[in-house]
Amino acid sequence: HVVFTNDKHPPSQGKSWEKTIIRSGVVIGANATILPGIEIGERAIVGAGAVVTKSVEAGKTVVGNPARYILAK
């Protein structure tokens, strides 16, 4: 399961909905939460349980709460 949110200020009744963009080849781990207005770049990896509060650059890996970049081996 992955959670996508689209409203930074609920309950806004749709007045502040934001798009989330997931590019090609992205891998998202189980129980990750993606906040609204985020873009996850091509071939990026989001670790299990991560809470993504900022956009993720292409090819990068993020983990944790809040999600932070890690170096891939």
C-alpha positions as CSV (number, residue, x, y, z in Angstrom):
1,H,0.0,0.0,0.0
2,V,1.1,3.5,-0.8
3,V,-0.8,6.7,0.4
4,F,-1.1,9.7,-1.9
5,T,-2.6,12.9,-0.5
6,N,-3.8,15.8,-2.6
7,D,-4.8,18.5,-0.1
8,K,-2.4,20.4,2.1
9,H,-5.1,22.0,4.2
10,P,-8.0,19.6,4.6
11,P,-11.0,20.1,4.6
12,S,-10.6,22.6,1.8
13,Q,-13.4,21.1,-0.3
14,G,-11.2,20.9,-3.3
15,K,-10.0,24.5,-3.3
16,S,-6.3,23.6,-2.6
17,W,-5.8,20.2,-4.3
18,E,-2.4,19.7,-5.8
19,K,-1.1,17.3,-8.4
20,T,1.4,14.6,-7.6
21,I,3.6,13.6,-10.5
22,I,5.3,10.2,-10.7
23,R,7.7,9.8,-13.6
24,S,8.6,6.7,-15.5
25,G,10.5,3.8,-13.8
26,V,9.9,5.0,-10.2
27,V,9.8,2.4,-7.4
28,I,7.8,3.1,-4.3
29,G,8.2,0.9,-1.2
30,A,5.3,-0.4,0.9
31,N,3.5,2.0,3.2
32,A,5.2,5.1,1.8
33,T,3.2,8.4,2.1
34,I,3.5,10.9,-0.7
35,L,2.3,14.5,0.2
36,P,0.6,16.8,-2.3
37,G,2.4,18.8,-4.9
38,I,5.4,16.4,-5.1
39,E,7.2,15.2,-8.2
40,I,9.2,12.0,-8.2
41,G,11.7,12.0,-11.0
42,E,12.5,9.1,-13.4
43,R,14.0,6.0,-11.9
44,A,13.9,7.4,-8.4
45,I,13.4,5.0,-5.4
46,V,11.2,5.7,-2.4
47,G,12.0,3.4,0.5
48,A,9.3,1.5,2.5
49,G,7.6,3.6,5.1
50,A,9.1,6.9,3.8
51,V,7.1,10.1,4.1
52,V,7.9,12.2,1.1
53,T,7.5,15.9,1.9
54,K,9.6,17.3,-1.0
55,S,10.1,16.5,-4.7
56,V,12.7,13.7,-5.4
57,E,15.3,14.2,-8.2
58,A,15.5,11.6,-11.0
59,G,17.6,8.6,-10.2
60,K,17.9,9.4,-6.4
61,T,16.9,7.2,-3.5
62,V,15.0,8.6,-0.4
63,V,14.2,6.9,2.9
64,G,12.8,7.8,6.3
65,N,10.4,10.3,7.9
66,P,10.8,12.8,6.5
67,A,12.3,11.2,3.4
68,R,16.0,12.1,2.9
69,Y,18.5,11.2,0.1
70,I,20.8,8.3,0.7
71,L,23.8,7.2,-1.4
72,A,23.1,4.1,-3.5
73,K,25.8,1.4,-3.5
